[in-house]
Amino acid sequence: MDVRTSICTGAMCMSLLAAAGAAHADSSGPVSTVVVSVSSAQKITTIQPWLALGSTVDKEPAGSIPALYSRQNIRAMLDAGLGWLSYRLFTELSDQDWHWNPQGTFSAGNAGYWTSSSSRGSPIITDSFGYRLPHRGNTTDQGNNESYSRLDDGDASTYWKSDPYLDSSFTGDPDQVHAQWVVVDLGKTRTINEVRIAWANPYATAYALAWWTGDDPINDPATGTWSTMQTQTRTVRGSASNPVQGPADTLTVKTPVSFRYLRVLMWASSKTCDSHGSSDRRNCVGYAINELSVGLRDGAGAFHDFVHHLPCGGANPGRQRCGDRQTATYVSSVDPWHSAADRVRNQEQPGLDLIARSGLTHGAPAMYPVAMLYSTPDNAVTEIRFLRSRHYPISFIELGEEPDGQYTTPEDDAALYVQWARAIHKVYPEIKLGGPVFSGVNSDLQTWPDADGNISWFNRFLNYLRAHDALDQLAFMSFEHYPFNGCEHGTALQLDLLQEPSIIKGMVNAWRSDGLPPSVPMYITEANFTAVNFSQTPMLVDGALWQADYMAGSLTNGIAGVVYYQYEPVPISQNAQCPNDWGNLTMFVAGDHGDIHARGAQFYASRMLTSVWLGTPGSSD
């Protein structure tokens, strides 16, 4: 279908709807007259409607999946008319490994590195689970915020450990290219003259301490620099197979320094094996720290530690009943080692069999994810082997999800991407792979400057692929789109709607300017007005107006396919950020048990887009 027909019609409808929305917001004003000129002489782009407008499925509370995916609910979802399906992966946001098949094997009994079973004889998978990582170093995450960092949990037997797949033995790069780091946020500016690091195995044999000169290195990484305090080197003690206890370093500075954020940057490893032994080389690479303290030694010789050492993380006090929170720490990566005891009990992902057989894919190829940031290449390959053995059509495979939200540097994410892509293509060379699956950003994504001063995350990701002859492994580029904060009303909400077209156009221009080849298509694989759960806007006509503008505008600007988030009839609830609002990211008004009471505004927006503007669902020219 030529978009000179569909999109021009869409633009006209959006203009009329926008006028209606403005009148709705201010009924006391004069009636607006909208004049739209439509010309079929100029072709904007060409699309296949069924492959252009899609929807998504995602995680759900434990035990809710059978009700949410009842036959009645699936019929209601399909009635929206949307086409292709994108499966979202909440475990990547939560510092968890995904057991996409509950059946499988650990590398060492009931613990180690997990690989789900690809056996054709596996029972039908209706739900699947995430597993928390006991060597985690992040206090918070982008998921449910229900775990904590082992860097400052007060337990000398636990430790953070970096991802072994970023070691030179896996990347083929010098370890300096993938230097690992820990950042400590003291909560406010403190005067510091002493840092203590209790190392585990493997420990750093070369590292540096630095403090941040700007406001926030995590959320504003391009404004500021890391000012080095000290650099340390050491020789290895013991051996890989017979390690001794990791050293305990006390580093002092003669002149106290005032700062809020401290970084430990590590670029050479002892290669001594961690507490899990020497039988698996992944236990013996990377970096590990038991506990970290940052403080001031006073004139009387007493050390005042400004780090709160507690086994309680999360961003929102009250979400967990674990008392006071630990000091926030952030890390470059996490070792995906875990055990059978680490299963998450209150959250689950819909099973691959359930989704593929539900009818939500319309029998057409769907986009599936593989876990990457907290998993292994073998687990990715076996997932595709499983999908192939079940004869489920695959359109694309996304590698990982939201690396920017997990504080992953572009070179590290690209190194994992290359390893996963080559492992998959060694067995399935025809599979189309893509990423990096950015979380919702409204401008070019920035990161700490490299040696050349380059702060563009995506440009550096692409540069790494080019330098490793792997740009051909990127069959598509994907990102998420959540442009607004979700608590706006009145004029502020109207201004949001007016900004949407320029945001989409700006993002497309940014990715292409970063070096994305014109031959590589872009897909928005998760999107709604806001990422804030229980937002009211998606339930209102304003949410429908936004959806029409977002979808039509994206296709007009050359994006190959877009989706709506999310299909499932999740219940509405009160919005903690704006307590007068009730809603959710859904096209239905549903009860606590997935029972649909009514169709919402975005359901009707979907119907208008698919059935009225683009013709019969499933049609293409």
N, C-alpha and C positions, 0 to 999 in steps of 0.2 A: 504494500500500500504506500503510495506517495504521500509524504507528510504535507505536501502542498494542499492536499484535501483534508487530512485529519487535523493537522496542527493549526492550519489557518482557521478551520472551524472551531478548534479548541481555543484559539486566541480570542475569537469573537465571543465565544461563550464565557470565557474568563472575564473579559471586559464587562459583559453584562452582569455577571455574578459579582464582580468587584463593586460595581455601582450599587447593586442590591445590598451588598454587605455594608457599604458606606451609609446607605440610607437606613439600614437596620441599626447601625451604631449611632446615628444622629437623625432621628426621624423628624426633627423640628426644622431641618435645613431644606433648601429648595430641591426639587426633583432634578436629578442630573440627566442630561441627554448625552448618550454615548454614540459616536459615529465610528464605525469600523469599516475600513477599506480592505477587501480581500482580493488578492490576485493569484490566479492559478498559473501565471506565466513563469513564476520563479519557484523552483523546487528547492526546498530547504534541506531535506534529507529523506531517506527511504527507510521505512521500518516494517517489521512484521509484528503486528499488534500482539499476537500471542506470546512472542518472545521479547516484547518491549516492556509490558506492564505485568509485574508479578507480585508475589507476596512472600511472607516468611513464617517460619515456625521457630520456637525457641524453648528454653528451659521452663519448668513449671514446678510448683511446690510438690513435694513427695506425695504420691497417692492420688493426685488430681488428674493424671493423664487419661485414664479410661473415660472419665466423665467429659473432659474437654474435647476428646476426640470421638465422641459418640457419633453414630450414623446421622442423627438429626443435626448435630452441630456441623459435621462435615458438609452436609447438604447446604446448610446456611452459609458456610464459608465459600463454597463453590458458587453460590448464587450471586456473589459479588462480581463474578465475571473475570477475575484476574487470571493471568496465565501462569508463567513459569514460577518455580518455587526455589527459595533460598533458605537453606538450613543454617541457623545461627548457633554459635558455640559459646555458651556462657562460661564453661570451665576455663577458657583462655583468659577471661576477664577476672577470674577468681583465684589465680595462682593454683590451679588444680590440673591433674592429669585426667584425661577422659578415657574411661573404659567403655568404648562405643559398643563393644560386646561384653556383657558381664562375664562370659566365659573366656578364659585365656590363661596365660602363664606369667609369673614373675621370673626374673632372671635368677633368683636365689630363694627357692622355697616359697614362703608366704610374703616375701618382700623383695625389693630390688626395682628393676626397670620392667615395666609392664608391656606385654603384647597381647592384644585381644585376638581371639580365635577367628580364623577365616573359614572354618570348616563348613561345608555345605550342610552338614548334619546338625548344625547348631539349632537350638529351639528358636522359634520366632521371637525376635527382639522387640518388645513393646516399650521398654524403657531402658535407660542406661545412666551411668553415674559418674560423678566426679570424685576424685580422691585428693585430699589435702596433702601438702608436701611438708614433711617434718624438718626439712632443711631450708625452710622459707626465711627470707630476710626482709620482706615488706611488712610494715605495720598495717597498712591499709591495702585495699584492692578495689577494682571497679565492679566487683560482684556484690555479694551480700555483706562483706566486711565482717566475717565471723572468725577470723584467725589472727595470728600475731607473728611478729618477727622473733626469730631465735637469737638475734644479735644482742638483745637487751631484755630477755625474759627472766633473768636472774637464776637460770639453771645452768650450772657448769657442764652438765652432761649433754646439752643440746648445742647445735651449731648451725649457722648458715653456711651453705656451700654453693658455689657458682655452677652453672650448667657445663658439664663436661664436654658437650658438643661444640663449645667455643674454644677448646684447647687446640693448639697447633696440630696435634695428632689427628684431629678430625677436620679442621678447616684447611690445613695445608698452608696457612699464613703464619708469619712470625707472631708470637704471643703478644707483642706490643700492639699489633693491629687490633686485637680484641682485648685490650686491657679491661679488667673488671673493676667495679667500684662499689663502694658503700657510701651513702650520704646520711648524715645525722642532722635532724632538725631539732634544735634545742628549744624551739617554741618562741624564743625572743633572744635578743642580743645578749650575750654573756661574755665576761672577760675570762680568757682561758690561758693557762700556762702548762697544762699537762694532759696528755692523752694516753690511755692504757688500752692495749689490744691483747687479749688472750687468744692466741691462735690455736686452731685445731689443725689436723692434717687433711689435705695438703695446705701448707702455709706459703705466704709470699716471701720470696727471697729478694725482691726489689719492689718497693712501693713508696708512695709519697703522700703526705698530708697537705691539704690545701683548704682554704676558707673562701667563701663566696663573697664577692664584692658588691653584688647587686641585691635585689629584694628577694627573689625566689628562683633558685636554679631548677626547680622541678616544673613549675607552671609558667615561668618566664625565662627560659634558658638562654635566650639571645641577648639579654640585658644584664651584663655582668661578666666577670671572669673568675677563674679559680686562681687564687694567690697562694703559691707554694710556701708552706711553713718549714717542712723537713722532708728529706729524701733518705731512705734507709735501704741498705743491701746487707745480705748475710749469706753464709755458706749453708749447705744442707746438712742437717744432723740426722744420723741414722741412714736408712735406705728405704726404698719403695716398699720392699716386702717386710722390713723390720724397722718401722718408724718409731721414733721416740715422741714423747709428749710435745705438742707444738709449743713454741716459745711464748713467753709473756713479755711484751714490750711495754716499757714506760718511756714515753717521749716527752721531753720538757723543752720549753723555750725560755730564754733568759728574760725577754721582754714580753709581758702578757699581751695577747691580741684579743680584740673584741669582735665577735661575729655571732651569727645565728646558725649558719650551715657549715658543717665540716665534711670533707670528702677524703676517703682513703682510696687511692688509685693503685692497682696492683697489675704488674706486667711480667713477672717471672715467678714460676711456681717451683716448690720443692719436689713436686711429683711423688710425694710420700702418700701412702694409702690411708684413707679415712677409717672410721670405726667399723666399716662393713667388710674390710679385708682386701687382700690383693688378688683374689680370683677373677675380678672384673676390672679391666683397666679404667673404666669410667669412675671407679672409686679413688683413683690415684692421680687425677688431673684436676686443674682448677685451683680454687682457693677456698679456705674455710676459716671461720672465726667463731669462737665460743661466745665471747662477750666483749663489749666495747664500752669504755667509759671516757667521758670528756669533762674536764673540770678545772678547778683552781686549787693549787696548794698555797695556803696562806703563810704568813710570816712565822707562825708557830709550828709549821710542818704538817698541819692537818689538810687532808685532801677533801675537797667539796665536789662531789660528783653531781653534775647537772643532768645526767641521764637517769631516767626512772626505769628501773629494771623490774618489769612485771610481765607475767604471761597473759596480757590482755591488750588486744589491739582494736582495730575497727575505728571508723571515723566518727561515729555518732554515739556519744554516751547514752546509755539506756538501751541500746540495741542488744547488747550482751550484759548479763548480770555478773560481770566478773570484776567489778570494782574500778579502781583507778586505772587509767590507761598508761601504757608504756610510752616512752619518748619515741616519736616517729622516726623510722628509718626507711630508706629506699635502697634497692639494690639493682645492679645491672642485669642479673639473671638468677635463676634458681635451679638447683639440681632436681630433676624429676623423680629421684629415688623416693619410694614410699612403700607402705605395707598394706596388707589386707585390712588392717584395723583403721586405716585412714579414710574410709569411705564416708562421703557426705550423706547424711541421713534425711535432711530436710529439703533437698532439691534434686531434681533429676531431669535428664534430657529425654525427649521422645525417641523411641527406638527407631532405628533405620528401617526395619521391616514395617513397622506401624505406618511410618510416613509414606514409604514407597508404595504400600498396598492400600492406602486409605482413599485414594482417588484425588488427593490434593495436588499430585503432580500431573494429573490428566493423562497419565501414561507417557508423558513427554519427558525428555531429559531434564534432570534437576541439578541444581548446584549444591554440592555437599562440601563440608569442611573436613580437614584433617587437623588434629592437634599438632602444634609445632613448638610453641614457646616452652611447654612443660611436658614434653613427650619424647618419643624416639622415631627415627625414620622407619624402623621395622613396623611400628604400630600404624603408621600411615600407609605403608604398602599393603599390609594385611587388610586394612579397611577397604581399599580399592579392590583387592582380590575378592573380598566378601561381596561387595556390590556387583562385581562382574559375575561371580558364581550364582548370584540370585537373578541375574539378567535384568538388573535395574538400570535404565538408561541414565547416563551421566552427561550433563552439558559441560560443566566446569568443576574444578576442585580448587577451593580456596585454601591456602597454606597459612594456618594460624588465624588470629583475629586480634585487632586493635593493639599492635605492638607499641604504638605511641602511648596508649593508656597504661601500659605495663612498664614504661620508662626504658624500653629497649632502644639502644643506639642503632642508627641505620646500618652500620657495618656489621653489627652482631645479627640483626634480623636478616640481612642479606646473606650472611654466611650460613645461617640455618636454612634459609630459603633454598640456597644452592644445593646443600646436602640433601634436603628432602626431595627437591625436584629431580635430582640425578638418581636418587634411589628409586623413585616412582617411575621415571622414564626408562630406567634400565629394564623394568619388567613390562611397563605399559607406555610405550613411546607415543601412543596416539592421544593420551589424556591431556587435556588443556588445563594448565595450571595458572594460578594468578594470585594476586595480593597487591599491596600489603594489608589491605582491609583497615584503613584508618578509621578511628572513632570520629564522631561528628566534629569537624573543624570548619571554620568559615574563611580561612586564609591559608597560605602556604605554611606547612608545618615546620617549626623551627626546633633546633637542637643546639647543644653546646658547640661552639666553633671548633673546627678541626685546625690542623697546622696551617692551612691556607686561609683560614677565616671563614670557611663555608659553613653557614648555619642552616641550609636547606636540607631537611631530613630526606625528602624524596629524591632530590638530586644526588645526594650521597649514596642512597640505596641503589639508584640506577647506575651510578659510577662504579660501584662495587661489582654489580652484575656485568657491566661492560669489561672491567678489568679482569674478570674471571671467565670471559667468553661464555657468559650465561644469560645474556639478554634474551636469547631465543627461548629461554625457559619461562619467560613471562608472556603468556598468551593473552592475558587481559589484566587490566588494572582495576581494583575495586576499592571502594571507600563507603563510609556511612554518612548519613546526612541528618543531623539534628540541629537545626540552625538557631533555635531560640530557647530561652530559659523556662518558659512554660507558665509563668505567673502573671503575664501581662493581661490588661483589660483595656477597653475603650480605645483612646487615641494611641496608646503604646502598642496595642495589638494591631491596630490598623497600619501603623508604621512598619511593624514586622512583616505584614503581608506585602507591603509595597517593596520591601527590601529583598524578598525572596528571589526574583529574577536576577538581580545583580549579584547575589551571593553565588548562585549556581554558575553563572557566566564566569565569575571571578575564579571559582575553583577549577573549572575546566581549563581556563587560561593558565592557571598556576601549574597544574600537572603537566601540561604540554610544555610550558616554559622551563620546567625542571628537567626536561629531556625525554619525556615519554614519547616514543616514536608515533607518528600519525597512524601507522598500521596496527597499533595495539589498541583495542577498544576499551572503553571505560564502562563500568557497571556500578550503580549504587545498589548495594546488597542489603542495606538496612536503613530505614528512614521513617521519621515522623516529625511532627512540628517541633517536638522537644524530646530530650532523652529522660526527662523527669517523669518517673512513674506517677500515676494518679493525677496527671495534668488534666485540666478541664477542657482545654482548647480542642483536642481531637474529638470531643463529644459534641461540639457546637458547629454551627454553619461556618464559623471562621476556620475551623479545622478542615472542613470540606473545601473551602476556597483555597486554602494553602495547598492541599493535596493536588487539586487540579492544576494550580500554577506550577508546583514543584515538578509534577510528572510531565506536563506538556513542555515546560521550560527546559527540563533536562534533555528531552529528546530533541528539541529545537537546537540546543547547543551541542549536539553531537554525541551525547551519551547513548550507548547502545541499548541499555536496559535499566529499568528502575523497579523498585519494589515498595510495597507498603508494609509497615511493621505495626501490628502483627495480626495474624489470622485468628488466633485462639480467642474464644469469648471469655477473657479473664474478668473477674469482678471489679467493679469500680470501688474506689475507696477515697478517703480524705487525703489531700495533699499536705504533707508536713511542712513544705516550704511556703505554701499559701493556704492556710487552714480553712478558708472559706470556700475553697474549690474542691470538687469531687469529680473524679474521672479516672481514665486510664488510657493506655495506648492501644485502643481497640476500636473496631467498627461495630461493636454490639454493646447493648446494655444487658449485663449478665449478673446472675446471682453468685453466691459463694461456691456453688457446686457446678458451675459451668452451664447453668440453665439460662438460655437466652430469653429475655423478656421483651426486647425490642431491637430494631436495627438502628444504628446510629448514623450521624451525619456522614462519616467517612465511608460507610457502606454505600450510601446513595451516590457519593462522589465517585466511588469505584464503578458503580453501575453506569453512571453517566459516561465516564471515560471509556469503558469497554464496550458497552452496548449501544450507546447513542452516538458518540463521537467517532469511534473506531469500527462500528459495525458489529456483526455477529461475533461473539467470543469464539476464538479459534481460527478466525478467517485470516488469510494473508494473500497478498498479491505479489 
